């Protein structure tokens, strides 16, 4: 790792001011991606601004229609909250127990790894990403591989998920990393159906419009027969683009069946 | 260099640590507590696992500064007060839950974290809980047996 200072402000405003003051400062959430990245010298911030001491960013609350998860809430805590069971199951399937005790939802969404699980939940449930500056609809938030709508000095403070009538997330694990080789999040709320796919596309997480249309007409696995997502799929040593495109259909059917 | 203070195995400690110092480095090099091993140093293998405020974490995937003020437990804190092996450690010995022993500190800390929240886990729960701890010798069966035994369960049928 290159050398850096680590700062742990207890107030959100101070953290934002630190990001503004130090041009190459970086936010540290749970560090489960950032620390390995720093070790590989793929990032060289002069200052790391840890959010761990900002208590306001932690915790889960819900009202009749929504669940709000503080950005600094770790995966294990989301896994233990069963308000949206598909969301807790997704959080409980990220990485391993030690990773789930450190990694945070805000960190995952800010990083927007194309194979991460949380982006599928945010997009698949139509969440709102609340930041230090504004509210961003999930549909506007994800902008490609590791790209988001966040400004350099903007910090995610919480994520609000509408409670669906039914939802499920099914992923095909990459067995070594337990990232999604392909993961599909399906939700239904009234007549609104959402299908979000992670791990598959060269453009990162996406809504599969063809599947949403088919499921809106008939919310059953067989409605997806013969459908394949369009667009460029990821091809690597773990799976070819064709294999991933096929898996998207299989995972989506399983998710619908589990709803 | 900032002075980082925490409690390790019930004892208050303090040592200088630059920002990039990992908790694993702090334990091993600043405190000389080499029971916590470093295997892959990339957050994959889990041999560096310790408890921070009661939660299982990989100490190579956390900065020492992030543990400022925390209660840290390492494998050195797993023995009984008289120095004899703790129940989990003893079970690993009794059931041959280690061969080379390199992964054992992480396995013991993972087992202890599990049994704190789930005193009678099923074999499947034990295996799922060990998903972040790699062992290249045992094939895991005897580790699972040891953890089942440490939880007071019959291991005659477990892990067969």
Contacts between the chains, C-beta under 8 A, distances in Angstrom:
chain1	res1	chain2	res2	distance
A	1	B	20	4.4
A	2	B	20	7.6
A	3	B	18	6.8
A	3	B	19	7.2
A	3	B	20	6.1
A	4	B	19	5.1
A	4	B	20	6.0
A	5	B	19	4.9
A	6	B	19	3.9
A	6	B	20	7.8
A	6	B	63	6.0
A	6	B	65	4.7
A	6	B	66	7.7
A	8	B	65	7.1
A	8	B	66	7.6
A	8	B	68	7.4
A	28	B	63	8.0
A	28	B	66	7.9
A	31	B	61	6.3
A	31	B	62	6.3
A	31	B	63	7.2
A	31	B	66	7.4
A	32	B	43	6.6
A	32	B	61	6.0
A	35	B	22	7.7
A	35	B	43	7.0
A	35	B	61	5.2
A	35	B	62	7.2
A	35	B	63	7.4
A	36	B	42	5.4
A	36	B	43	5.4
A	36	B	61	7.1
A	38	B	20	7.3
A	39	B	41	7.0
A	39	B	42	6.8
A	48	B	19	6.8
A	48	B	63	8.0
A	50	B	63	7.9
A	50	B	65	7.6
A	50	B	66	6.2
A	52	B	66	6.0
A	76	B	55	7.5
A	95	B	132	6.9
A	96	B	46	7.2
A	96	B	131	4.5
A	96	B	132	2.7
A	96	B	133	7.8
A	97	B	56	5.5
A	97	B	110	7.1
A	97	B	113	7.0
A	97	B	114	7.8
A	97	B	129	5.7
A	97	B	131	7.3
A	97	B	132	6.0
A	98	B	46	6.4
A	98	B	49	5.7
A	98	B	56	4.8
A	98	B	57	5.3
A	98	B	58	4.8
A	98	B	61	7.7
A	98	B	110	7.5
A	98	B	132	5.1
A	99	B	43	7.4
A	99	B	58	7.5
A	99	B	61	7.8
A	99	B	132	6.4
A	101	B	55	4.2
A	101	B	56	5.8
A	101	B	57	5.5
A	102	B	57	5.5
A	102	B	58	7.7
A	102	B	61	6.8
A	102	B	62	6.5
A	176	B	44	7.8
A	178	B	131	7.0
